[in-house]
């Protein structure tokens, strides 16, 4: 009996440690992606690895900017609060059109053992950083990382589509659709551009997912030489596109800096 309990305890420790090794994505989830003019909608900022479920809430003091952008409006949202495992706000949309909401989070620091860092790199689409550590002979070295996150979501108000989603917000890293995603339906492809510091980011791994996939992604691919990637829209409902970009900065306080971004919208049926 005692031996069985020890085995079970060891098993749960492994499960818990594994779940904490993978860093958490950060995305925006409107209560509804498509609403009528004059409607209000709650927008949740969620943290986790099982879209759309949230494990924990970011506190309002971590937010640099919570931006709402439309064809004729741009404003910073400050009415933020923690509700359960999410950071939430409520927005009222008066005019028809397509709107983008984006968040700029203050950087945080994390310290990881060599094993934790290596596993995280391989799980979160950063094999290039793993190979760099291998080439430099530092796979057995622990890591101090500064990370910042920049999610966006696209909300459609009424039936009038516009080009707002195709214009960058000016975030340090972001995923920018080439066309308004609400002009597409299931079975179509959405081409996106990845911008880092305003310039195309080539060769970075971009992944996509939707509810029911758990911690696995539905698919992934690398951006081309122009920072573009074509994402298949093969599931009706909420859709997540995400990526992490990391750089070896060799600063006195930390060696690694990572930039996380995500884009959420709804895939429409035929």
RASULCOR-V867357 format. One record per residue. RES is the residue in three letters. NEAR is the number of other ideal C-beta (glycine too) atoms within 8 Angstrom. Layout:
res=RES near=NEAR
res=RES near=NEAR
This chain:
res=UNK near=4
res=UNK near=5
res=UNK near=6
res=UNK near=7
res=UNK near=8
res=UNK near=8
res=UNK near=8
res=UNK near=8
res=UNK near=8
res=UNK near=8
res=UNK near=8
res=UNK near=8
res=UNK near=8
res=UNK near=8
res=UNK near=8
res=UNK near=8
res=UNK near=8
res=UNK near=9
res=UNK near=7
res=UNK near=6
res=UNK near=10
res=UNK near=12
res=UNK near=10
res=UNK near=9
res=UNK near=12
res=UNK near=13
res=UNK near=14
res=UNK near=15
res=UNK near=13
res=UNK near=13
res=UNK near=7
res=UNK near=7
res=UNK near=11
res=UNK near=8
res=UNK near=9
res=UNK near=6
res=UNK near=9
res=UNK near=6
res=UNK near=10
res=UNK near=7
res=UNK near=12
res=UNK near=9
res=UNK near=14
res=UNK near=13
res=UNK near=15
res=UNK near=13
res=UNK near=12
res=UNK near=11
res=UNK near=8
res=UNK near=7
res=UNK near=13
res=UNK near=9
res=UNK near=7
res=UNK near=12
res=UNK near=8
res=UNK near=8
res=UNK near=12
res=UNK near=10
res=UNK near=7
res=UNK near=8
res=UNK near=4
res=UNK near=8
res=UNK near=13
res=UNK near=5
res=UNK near=8
res=UNK near=12
res=UNK near=13
res=UNK near=13
res=UNK near=11
res=UNK near=13
res=UNK near=7
res=UNK near=5
res=UNK near=9
res=UNK near=6
res=UNK near=6
res=UNK near=7
res=UNK near=11
res=UNK near=5
res=UNK near=6
res=UNK near=10
res=UNK near=8
res=UNK near=9
res=UNK near=8
res=UNK near=6
res=UNK near=8
res=UNK near=12
res=UNK near=14
res=UNK near=12
res=UNK near=11
res=UNK near=9
res=UNK near=10
res=UNK near=7
res=UNK near=14
res=UNK near=5
res=UNK near=10
res=UNK near=7
res=UNK near=13
res=UNK near=17
res=UNK near=14
res=UNK near=14
res=UNK near=16
res=UNK near=16
res=UNK near=15
res=UNK near=11
res=UNK near=13
res=UNK near=7
res=UNK near=8
res=UNK near=9
res=UNK near=10
res=UNK near=8
res=UNK near=7
res=UNK near=11
res=UNK near=6
res=UNK near=11
res=UNK near=6
res=UNK near=9
res=UNK near=12
res=UNK near=11
res=UNK near=11
res=UNK near=13
res=UNK near=13
res=UNK near=9
res=UNK near=8
res=UNK near=9
res=UNK near=11
res=UNK near=12
res=UNK near=9
res=UNK near=7
res=UNK near=11
res=UNK near=12
res=UNK near=8
res=UNK near=9
res=UNK near=12
res=UNK near=8
res=UNK near=6
res=UNK near=6
res=UNK near=5
res=UNK near=6
res=UNK near=9
res=UNK near=4
res=UNK near=7
res=UNK near=8
res=UNK near=10
res=UNK near=11
res=UNK near=15
res=UNK near=12
res=UNK near=13
res=UNK near=14
res=UNK near=10
res=UNK near=15
res=UNK near=14
res=UNK near=17
res=UNK near=16
res=UNK near=16
res=UNK near=14
res=UNK near=11
res=UNK near=15
res=UNK near=9
res=UNK near=4
res=UNK near=8
res=UNK near=9
res=UNK near=8
res=UNK near=7
res=UNK near=13
res=UNK near=12
res=UNK near=9
res=UNK near=7
res=UNK near=8
res=UNK near=10
res=UNK near=4
res=UNK near=11
res=UNK near=9
res=UNK near=13
res=UNK near=14
res=UNK near=14
res=UNK near=12
res=UNK near=14
res=UNK near=9
res=UNK near=9
res=UNK near=14
res=UNK near=13
res=UNK near=12
res=UNK near=6
res=UNK near=12
res=UNK near=9
res=UNK near=11
res=UNK near=6
res=UNK near=7
res=UNK near=8
res=UNK near=12
res=UNK near=11
res=UNK near=15
res=UNK near=12
res=UNK near=18
res=UNK near=13
res=UNK near=11
res=UNK near=6
res=UNK near=6
res=UNK near=7
res=UNK near=11
res=UNK near=12
res=UNK near=9
res=UNK near=7
res=UNK near=12
res=UNK near=10
res=UNK near=17
res=UNK near=12
res=UNK near=14
res=UNK near=11
res=UNK near=13
res=UNK near=7
res=UNK near=4
res=UNK near=11
res=UNK near=5
res=UNK near=6
res=UNK near=6
res=UNK near=8
res=UNK near=10
res=UNK near=7
res=UNK near=8
res=UNK near=8
res=UNK near=8
res=UNK near=14
res=UNK near=8
res=UNK near=5
res=UNK near=8
res=UNK near=13
res=UNK near=12
res=UNK near=11
res=UNK near=9
res=UNK near=11
res=UNK near=7
res=UNK near=14
res=UNK near=6
res=UNK near=9
res=UNK near=6
res=UNK near=8
res=UNK near=13
res=UNK near=14
res=UNK near=14
res=UNK near=13
res=UNK near=15
res=UNK near=14
res=UNK near=11
res=UNK near=11
res=UNK near=12
res=UNK near=7
res=UNK near=8
res=UNK near=8
res=UNK near=4
res=UNK near=6
res=UNK near=2
res=UNK near=6
res=UNK near=10
res=UNK near=9
res=UNK near=13
res=UNK near=12
res=UNK near=13
res=UNK near=14
res=UNK near=15
res=UNK near=16
res=UNK near=15
res=UNK near=15
res=UNK near=16
res=UNK near=12
res=UNK near=9
res=UNK near=14
res=UNK near=8
res=UNK near=5
res=UNK near=4
